[in-house]
Every structure is written in structure tokens, then in C-alpha cells.
Amino acid sequence: MTPLAFERLYGFDERVCRGSYYPSTPLQVDEGDRVGVVLLGTGGPETLDDVESFLYNLYMDPIRVDLPVEGRLRHWLSTALARYRASQVRSEYELIGGGTPTIRLAQEQAESLQRHLRGQYGSPTGIEFRVYVGMRYGPPFSEDAWAQLRADEVDKVVLVPLYPQYAQDTSGTVLAYWKAVAAQDPETSRPTTSVTEFAANPKYIQALSERIDEGLQRFRRDRRGEVQLLFSAHGASRHENQDGRDPFCYHVQATVEEIMRHRGHDRPFRIAFRETEGWGASLAPSTPNVLEAIAADGGGPVLVVPVSLITDNVENRYALDIKMRSRARSLGIERFEVASGLNTHPLLIEAIGEAVASQLRLPVDVNQLRVGGDGASQQYELLSPDDAPRLHVEGHLPGCPDVTHDLRPRRWAGAPEASPQATPQSDGSASSPPTPS
């Protein structure tokens, strides 16, 4: 499907607001079935020669990029923008190795997840799991994944956007595009379900906390207690979030709140968002503005923790580790480090595996299959998305509205533990650990 064909086909669909293109009810899977799990992402240019076509595909996406024109005019404008921006973007990719690492890492995630699903859930039930990768703006495209699972004659499909928090311009656009691809081949359609989010999965939270601990090792031992955390999420539309149609802002806060609860609120933290493409305003506060606030408060060591993107990419390796590092230095922030992406962290793979398993009704009680692994699976029961309670976030960033119950992320581990109230900073973007009594 060409970008122009999708742009002409797509009209605003309320399902993009919450990822409800496919039923959330678990699929019945029987012994001997072959389950195809598709990891969906937006992708990136693997070489410098791919940059312009990648940018064109990005700008042509009516869900991701807000442009003031449609149809053939959008095609012409996107072509011009891609040519204009290609030189600058190529220089960014040159600084991180000449292309995105995202595709290679996604393939490694797929291989790790396939081994995990087969060992944890497949062998005991007689079910075969096969994992595929489908990208939105560059190869391997979703069409390639569709052709593979059709050739492999899979019986059931689970779609997994590679984004823990749901947002229209990430999970929403990859699910909408898959729906459009599948609609072109209705005769070979198969029962499909989709994971919309795993923002508060305990294993995902533990994996992020471990990356924080690794990042803290880069600071002098006698200064580690002074390091504050800056959780930086990808850019998203402020309009959609303020209208309460997009739960992304709320999901990011839920992830951060769960991490700090897991860590016992051990240090000050702030939340920021990176800028997005297009004409619309991005969520605030922005990462540069929060760095300025940190500098105004006296600077001090900062560890940036990428959330919302689980795989190293140009946003982590260039926008944060190079561009924001330079900005921090110019502001007088004495030490600035960026935590590594999760990539193939074993706990992340287990978290995605639990998200997949929760979308399936297996011949054996799934909770009997989860004992062991690197996390403490036995500490919480795995429930389907429809049966899981929802997580409540105590406070709000200035740009984040209240959201309806069904847009809140699922609460995986039962009732949340009571935790001391955090004290917001003056800019509304940070919290501090409680004062010891």
C-alpha cells in the first residue's frame, strides 16, 4: 500500500484513540494451533540512502504528522519536506553509526520473544509461536510480515505495538495501518487480537529500574545520591491529549509512578516530552525546558531515562545522548548521562510475553506456566485486559487531563501499595522523595 493510498483511505476513526481496531477479548487457542505474534513499530532508515524515503513515509501519515493539506497536495508537500530535511537528518544518523539500530534490535527482540513464548507457553500446551516484525515507515514493512504469516499458515494473530504506553501516533498508527493492510486481503484473514499497552507491567517496570541502576554506576560513588532522574518520553500531540482522546500522557505518568514506587521514591525526578513533527503543539514540558529548570535550581548530576521507546534509536542516541548532552553542558549541568534502552532485556521479553499470553485463552491455565523466569511471576495473577483492574495515577502534569476509566493502563499486580505522597516541584514536572521522619 502506498503512503498516498493510505492517506486517501484513512479518515479519522475513533478506534485510533484507544487501539480498539481488534477485540481485546482473549482468543481461544487449541493444541496444534500456530500463533503468529507481530511486533509492530514505526521503524527507521537502515542506511543514509533510506533517509529521504523514510521521511516521506512519515510525513504522509495523517495520524502521526499534522499537515494542513490532504491528498495529492500532501504528497507534494511531504516530498518537498523530505528533501529539505534529508540532509540534516542524514547528519544525525551519521553520528550514531550511519543508520537506525531499531530494525536490528527489533529482529533480536523477535528472536528472543519467540524462544521465550515457545519455552514458557508453547511446549507445555502443544502450541507453536512464530514472531514477526512489521514496520510502518521502512522495511520490513507490515506488508512483509503479513505475507510471511500468510505463507506460514498461522491460525491466530496477536499484534504487539513496540510501545508500552498507548499513543495514537505510535501504537495507533501501526495498528491502523495493519488493519488497512489486512483489509486488502480479506479472504485470508484470521482471528486477531492486539496488545494496546503494558505501561505498568511489573517486569517492564523492574527492567527500567535496572537500567537506572546501571546508569547510576556512571556517576562517582560519592555523588550518586545527588543524581536526579529525568524521564523523557517521545513527542506527542498536545491537542489530542488535552482533549482526553489520547491516553499517552497519563500512561507515561503511570509508568514513572510505578518505577518510583518500585524504587521507594529514592531520589528527585522529573518528566519531560520530546518535540513532535508537524504543525500542532507537542506535549509539555519539553526536555530542553526541563533542563533549563534543573540548571536554574542549581544544576547537579542528571540521569535521563528514555521511556515510551523500548529500543535504542535516533531519539535516544542522538536527540538525548548528543543534542541534549550538549544543551545540558551549555546550561552548566555538571554531569549528564542517558540510560540505555531496554532492547532485549530478559525482563522486557518476559513482560511482552505476558502481554501476549493475556490475549490468549490457552488449553492450560496460563498462571500455571509462569512460575520461574527472571521476574516474580507468582506474585500476581495474569488477567485478560477486560478483567484487569485499572491503575490510578495520583497527580497530573499541567498538560495531562483526567481520562476515563477504560483509557487508564491495566493494573497487573493487584492493589497498589500505599506510598508516601511526593511533593511536586514548582514547574509541575517533577517530584521529590518524601522527607524522612
C-alpha positions as CSV (number, residue, x, y, z in Angstrom):
1,M,0.0,0.0,0.0
2,T,1.5,3.4,-1.0
3,P,1.5,6.2,1.5
4,L,-0.8,8.2,-0.7
5,A,-3.3,5.3,-0.9
6,F,-3.4,5.0,2.9
7,E,-3.7,8.8,3.3
8,R,-6.7,8.8,1.0
9,L,-8.2,5.8,2.6
10,Y,-7.9,6.9,6.2
11,G,-10.5,9.2,7.7
12,F,-10.5,9.9,11.5
13,D,-11.6,6.8,13.2
14,E,-12.4,6.8,16.9
15,R,-10.8,3.4,17.2
16,V,-7.4,5.1,16.8
17,C,-7.9,6.8,20.2
18,R,-7.8,3.7,22.2
19,G,-6.5,1.0,19.9
20,S,-9.8,-0.9,19.5
21,Y,-9.4,-2.0,15.9
22,Y,-9.4,-5.6,17.2
23,P,-11.3,-7.1,20.1
24,S,-9.5,-7.2,23.4
25,T,-11.2,-10.5,24.3
26,P,-8.7,-13.3,24.5
27,L,-8.6,-15.6,21.5
28,Q,-9.3,-19.3,22.1
29,V,-6.1,-21.3,21.2
30,D,-6.1,-25.1,21.0
31,E,-3.3,-27.7,20.9
32,G,-1.7,-27.8,17.5
33,D,-2.6,-24.2,16.6
34,R,0.1,-21.9,15.2
35,V,0.0,-18.4,16.7
36,G,1.6,-15.5,14.8
37,V,2.9,-12.6,17.0
38,V,3.6,-9.5,15.1
39,L,5.9,-6.8,16.6
40,L,4.7,-3.5,15.1
41,G,6.8,-0.4,15.1
42,T,7.4,2.8,13.1
43,G,11.0,1.8,12.1
44,G,13.7,3.9,10.7
45,P,16.3,4.3,7.9
46,E,18.8,1.5,7.9
47,T,21.2,3.4,5.7
48,L,21.7,7.1,4.8
49,D,20.3,6.4,1.4
50,D,17.0,5.4,3.1
51,V,16.5,8.7,5.0
52,E,14.5,10.6,2.4
53,S,12.1,7.8,1.7
54,F,11.6,7.2,5.4
55,L,10.9,10.9,6.0
56,Y,8.4,10.9,3.1
57,N,6.5,8.0,4.5
58,L,6.5,9.7,7.9
59,Y,5.1,13.0,6.6
60,M,2.5,11.2,4.6
61,D,1.0,9.6,7.7
62,P,-2.2,11.5,8.6
63,I,-2.2,10.0,12.1
64,R,1.3,10.8,13.0
65,V,2.0,14.2,11.3
66,D,-0.5,17.0,11.3
67,L,-0.1,18.8,7.9
68,P,-2.6,21.5,6.6
69,V,-3.2,19.7,3.3
70,E,-4.5,16.4,2.0
71,G,-4.3,14.0,-0.9
72,R,-2.0,15.0,-3.8
73,L,-1.1,18.3,-2.2
74,R,0.1,16.4,0.9
75,H,2.1,14.2,-1.4
76,W,3.9,17.2,-2.9
77,L,4.4,18.9,0.4
78,S,5.7,15.7,2.0
79,T,8.1,15.2,-0.9
80,A,9.4,18.7,-0.5
81,L,9.7,18.4,3.3
82,A,11.6,15.1,3.0
83,R,14.1,16.6,0.5
84,Y,14.5,19.7,2.6
85,R,15.1,17.8,5.9
86,A,17.0,14.8,4.5
87,S,20.5,16.5,4.7
88,Q,20.1,17.4,8.4
89,V,18.6,14.0,9.3
90,R,21.4,12.2,7.5
91,S,23.9,14.0,9.6
92,E,22.1,12.9,12.7
93,Y,22.2,9.3,11.6
94,E,25.9,9.6,10.6
95,L,26.7,10.5,14.2
96,I,25.0,7.3,15.5
97,G,26.6,4.9,13.0
98,G,25.0,5.6,9.6
99,G,21.5,4.3,10.2
100,T,19.0,3.3,12.8
101,P,19.7,0.4,15.1
102,T,16.0,-0.1,15.6
103,I,15.5,-2.7,12.9
104,R,18.3,-5.0,14.0
105,L,17.2,-4.7,17.7
106,A,13.6,-5.4,16.8
107,Q,14.6,-8.5,15.0
108,E,16.6,-9.6,18.0
109,Q,13.6,-8.9,20.2
110,A,11.5,-11.0,17.9
111,E,14.0,-13.9,18.2
112,S,14.2,-13.6,22.0
113,L,10.4,-13.4,22.3
114,Q,9.9,-16.4,20.1
115,R,12.2,-18.5,22.2
116,H,10.5,-17.3,25.4
117,L,7.0,-18.0,24.1
118,R,7.8,-21.4,22.8
119,G,9.6,-22.4,26.0
120,Q,7.2,-20.8,28.5
121,Y,3.8,-21.3,26.8
122,G,4.3,-23.3,23.7
123,S,6.0,-26.6,24.8
124,P,3.6,-27.3,27.7
125,T,0.5,-26.7,25.5
126,G,1.4,-28.0,22.1
127,I,1.0,-24.6,20.5
128,E,3.6,-23.2,18.1
129,F,4.5,-19.5,18.3
130,R,6.1,-17.6,15.5
131,V,7.1,-14.0,15.9
132,Y,7.4,-11.4,13.0
133,V,8.4,-7.8,12.7
134,G,6.4,-5.2,10.7
135,M,7.4,-1.6,10.4
136,R,5.3,1.5,9.4
137,Y,7.7,3.8,7.5
138,G,10.5,1.5,6.3
139,P,11.4,-2.2,5.7
140,P,10.5,-4.7,6.9
141,F,7.0,-3.3,6.3
142,S,3.8,-4.6,7.8
143,E,3.0,-6.0,4.3
144,D,6.1,-8.2,4.6
145,A,5.0,-9.5,8.0
146,W,1.5,-10.2,6.6
147,A,2.9,-12.1,3.7
148,Q,5.2,-14.2,6.0
149,L,2.4,-15.2,8.4
150,R,0.1,-16.0,5.5
151,A,2.8,-18.2,4.0
152,D,3.4,-19.9,7.4
153,E,-0.4,-20.6,7.6
154,V,-0.8,-19.2,11.1
155,D,-4.1,-19.8,12.8
156,K,-4.4,-16.9,15.2
157,V,-2.6,-13.5,15.3
158,V,-1.6,-11.3,18.2
159,L,-0.4,-7.8,17.3
160,V,2.1,-6.1,19.7
161,P,3.0,-2.5,19.1
162,L,6.5,-1.9,20.5
163,Y,5.4,0.9,22.7
164,P,4.5,0.2,26.4
165,Q,2.3,3.3,26.6
166,Y,-0.6,3.8,24.1
167,A,-0.4,6.8,21.9
168,Q,-2.3,7.5,18.6
169,D,0.9,8.5,16.8
170,T,2.8,5.3,17.7
171,S,0.6,2.3,18.6
172,G,-2.5,3.9,17.0
173,T,-0.9,4.4,13.6
174,V,0.8,1.0,13.4
175,L,-2.5,-0.8,14.3
176,A,-4.5,1.4,11.8
177,Y,-2.0,0.6,9.1
178,W,-2.1,-3.2,9.8
179,K,-5.9,-3.0,9.7
180,A,-5.7,-1.4,6.2
181,V,-3.2,-4.0,5.0
182,A,-5.3,-6.9,6.2
183,A,-8.4,-5.3,4.6
184,Q,-6.7,-5.7,1.2
185,D,-6.6,-9.5,1.7
186,P,-9.9,-10.3,3.4
187,E,-10.0,-13.9,2.0
188,T,-7.0,-15.0,4.1
189,S,-7.9,-13.0,7.3
190,R,-7.6,-14.9,10.6
191,P,-8.8,-14.3,14.2
192,T,-6.7,-11.3,15.5
193,T,-6.3,-9.6,18.8
194,S,-4.0,-6.8,19.9
195,V,-2.0,-5.6,22.9
196,T,-2.6,-1.9,23.4
197,E,-0.3,-1.2,26.4
198,F,1.8,-2.7,29.1
199,A,2.7,0.6,30.8
200,A,2.6,-0.8,34.4
201,N,3.7,-4.4,33.9
202,P,5.9,-5.2,36.9
203,K,8.6,-6.8,34.8
204,Y,8.8,-3.9,32.4
205,I,9.0,-1.6,35.5
206,Q,11.7,-3.7,37.0
207,A,13.7,-3.7,33.7
208,L,13.6,0.1,33.6
209,S,14.7,0.3,37.2
210,E,17.6,-2.0,36.5
211,R,18.6,0.3,33.6
212,I,18.5,3.2,36.0
213,D,20.8,1.3,38.4
214,E,23.2,0.6,35.6
215,G,23.2,4.3,34.6
216,L,23.9,5.4,38.1
217,Q,27.1,3.4,38.0
218,R,28.5,6.1,35.6
219,F,28.5,8.7,38.3
220,R,31.1,9.0,41.1
221,R,30.2,6.9,44.1
222,D,30.1,9.9,46.4
223,R,27.7,11.8,44.1
224,R,25.2,9.1,43.2
225,G,22.9,10.1,46.0
226,E,22.6,13.6,44.4
227,V,21.6,12.3,40.9
228,Q,18.1,13.2,39.8
229,L,16.2,11.4,37.2
230,L,14.7,12.9,34.1
231,F,12.2,10.6,32.4
232,S,12.0,11.7,28.8
233,A,9.1,10.4,26.6
234,H,8.7,10.8,22.8
235,G,6.8,13.7,21.5
236,A,3.0,13.5,21.1
237,S,0.2,15.9,20.1
238,R,-0.9,18.2,22.9
239,H,-4.3,18.7,21.3
240,E,-5.2,15.0,21.4
241,N,-4.0,14.5,24.9
242,Q,-5.7,17.7,26.3
243,D,-9.0,16.6,24.6
244,G,-8.8,13.4,26.6
245,R,-8.8,11.3,23.5
246,D,-5.2,10.1,23.7
247,P,-4.1,8.4,27.0
248,F,-0.4,8.7,26.3
249,C,0.4,11.4,28.8
250,Y,-1.5,9.6,31.5
251,H,0.2,6.3,30.7
252,V,3.7,7.9,30.9
253,Q,2.9,9.2,34.3
254,A,1.7,5.8,35.4
255,T,4.9,4.2,34.2
256,V,7.0,6.7,36.1
257,E,4.9,6.5,39.2
258,E,5.3,2.7,39.2
259,I,9.1,3.0,38.8
260,M,9.4,5.4,41.6
261,R,7.2,3.3,43.8
262,H,9.3,0.3,42.9
263,R,12.4,2.2,43.9
264,G,11.0,3.5,47.1
265,H,11.0,7.1,45.9
266,D,14.8,7.1,46.3
267,R,15.5,10.4,44.5
268,P,14.0,13.5,42.8
269,F,12.6,13.0,39.4
270,R,11.1,15.0,36.5
271,I,9.1,14.1,33.4
272,A,9.5,15.7,30.0
273,F,8.5,15.2,26.4
274,R,10.4,15.5,23.2
275,E,9.1,17.6,20.3
276,T,7.0,16.0,17.6
277,E,6.8,16.6,13.8
278,G,4.0,18.6,12.2
279,W,2.1,21.8,12.7
280,G,0.5,21.0,16.1
281,A,2.0,21.7,19.5
282,S,3.7,19.0,21.4
283,L,3.1,17.9,25.0
284,A,4.8,20.0,27.6
285,P,7.1,20.4,29.5
286,S,9.7,19.8,26.8
287,T,13.0,18.2,27.6
288,P,15.0,21.4,26.9
289,N,12.7,23.4,29.1
290,V,13.1,20.9,32.0
291,L,16.9,21.0,31.6
292,E,16.7,24.8,31.9
293,A,14.6,24.4,35.1
294,I,17.2,22.0,36.5
295,A,20.0,24.4,35.7
296,A,18.1,27.2,37.4
297,D,17.7,25.1,40.5
298,G,21.5,24.8,40.7
299,G,22.3,22.1,38.2
300,G,23.6,18.9,39.7
301,P,24.0,15.4,38.1
302,V,21.2,14.2,35.9
303,L,20.4,10.7,34.5
304,V,18.0,10.8,31.6
305,V,15.7,7.7,31.4
306,P,14.1,7.2,28.0
307,V,10.5,5.9,28.5
308,S,7.9,5.1,25.8
309,L,10.5,3.8,23.3
310,I,11.9,0.4,24.4
311,T,14.5,0.2,21.6
312,D,17.6,2.4,21.1
313,N,17.0,4.7,18.2
314,V,17.9,8.1,16.8
315,E,15.8,9.8,19.6
316,N,17.8,8.2,22.3
317,R,21.3,8.1,20.7
318,Y,21.2,11.5,19.0
319,A,18.4,13.7,20.4
320,L,19.2,12.8,24.0
321,D,22.8,11.5,24.2
322,I,24.3,14.1,21.8
323,K,22.0,17.1,21.3
324,M,20.6,17.3,24.9
325,R,24.0,16.5,26.4
326,S,25.4,19.5,24.6
327,R,22.5,21.6,25.8
328,A,23.0,20.4,29.4
329,R,26.7,21.3,29.2
330,S,25.9,24.8,27.9
331,L,23.5,25.3,30.8
332,G,26.1,24.4,33.3
333,I,24.7,21.0,34.3
334,E,27.9,19.3,35.7
335,R,27.2,15.7,34.8
336,F,24.6,14.3,32.3
337,E,24.1,10.7,31.4
338,V,21.5,8.7,29.4
339,A,20.3,5.3,30.4
340,S,20.5,2.5,27.9
341,G,17.3,1.3,26.0
342,L,15.8,-1.9,27.2
343,N,16.3,-3.6,23.8
344,T,16.5,-7.4,24.6
345,H,16.5,-7.1,28.4
346,P,15.2,-10.5,29.6
347,L,12.5,-8.9,31.8
348,L,11.2,-6.8,28.9
349,I,10.9,-10.0,26.8
350,E,9.0,-11.6,29.7
351,A,6.8,-8.6,30.0
352,I,5.9,-8.7,26.3
353,G,5.3,-12.4,26.7
354,E,2.9,-11.8,29.5
355,A,1.1,-9.2,27.3
356,V,0.8,-11.8,24.5
357,A,-0.4,-14.6,26.9
358,S,-3.0,-12.4,28.4
359,Q,-4.6,-12.0,24.9
360,L,-4.9,-15.8,24.6
361,R,-7.1,-18.5,26.2
362,L,-4.7,-21.4,26.3
363,P,-5.6,-25.1,26.9
364,V,-3.7,-24.9,30.3
365,D,-4.2,-22.2,32.9
366,V,-1.7,-19.6,31.9
367,N,-0.8,-18.9,35.5
368,Q,0.5,-22.4,35.9
369,L,3.0,-21.8,33.1
370,R,4.5,-18.6,34.5
371,V,6.5,-19.8,37.6
372,G,10.2,-19.2,37.1
373,G,11.9,-16.8,34.8
374,D,13.8,-13.7,35.8
375,G,10.9,-12.0,37.4
376,A,8.5,-12.9,40.2
377,S,5.5,-14.1,38.1
378,Q,3.9,-15.9,41.0
379,Q,3.4,-12.7,42.9
380,Y,0.5,-11.6,40.7
381,E,-2.2,-13.4,38.6
382,L,-2.2,-12.8,34.9
383,L,-5.6,-11.5,33.9
384,S,-7.1,-10.7,30.5
385,P,-7.3,-6.9,29.6
386,D,-11.1,-6.9,30.1
387,D,-10.8,-8.4,33.6
388,A,-7.8,-6.5,34.8
389,P,-8.4,-3.5,37.2
390,R,-7.2,-0.1,36.1
391,L,-4.3,1.9,37.6
392,H,-5.0,5.3,39.1
393,V,-2.3,8.0,38.9
394,E,-2.2,10.3,41.9
395,G,-1.1,13.6,40.3
396,H,-1.1,15.2,36.9
397,L,1.3,17.1,34.7
398,P,-0.1,20.5,33.6
399,G,-0.9,19.3,30.1
400,C,-2.5,16.0,31.1
401,P,-6.2,15.8,31.6
402,D,-8.2,13.3,33.6
403,V,-9.0,10.3,31.5
404,T,-11.9,7.8,31.5
405,H,-11.6,4.5,33.4
406,D,-11.1,2.5,30.2
407,L,-8.2,4.6,29.0
408,R,-6.2,4.0,32.1
409,P,-3.4,1.4,31.9
410,R,-4.2,-2.0,33.4
411,R,-3.0,-2.7,36.9
412,W,-1.1,-6.0,36.7
413,A,-0.1,-6.6,40.3
414,G,-3.4,-6.1,42.2
415,A,-4.0,-3.2,44.6
416,P,-1.1,-0.7,44.6
417,E,0.9,-0.4,47.8
418,A,0.5,2.7,49.8
419,S,3.4,5.1,49.2
420,P,4.3,8.5,50.7
421,Q,3.0,11.5,48.8
422,A,5.5,13.1,46.6
423,T,6.0,16.9,46.6
424,P,5.7,18.5,43.1
425,Q,8.3,21.0,42.1
426,S,7.3,24.5,41.1
427,D,7.2,23.8,37.3
428,G,4.8,20.8,37.8
429,S,7.2,18.5,36.0
430,A,8.9,16.9,39.0
431,S,8.6,15.2,42.3
432,S,10.9,14.7,45.2
433,P,11.3,11.8,47.6
434,P,9.5,12.1,50.9
435,T,11.3,13.7,53.8
436,P,12.4,11.1,56.3
437,S,10.6,11.2,59.6
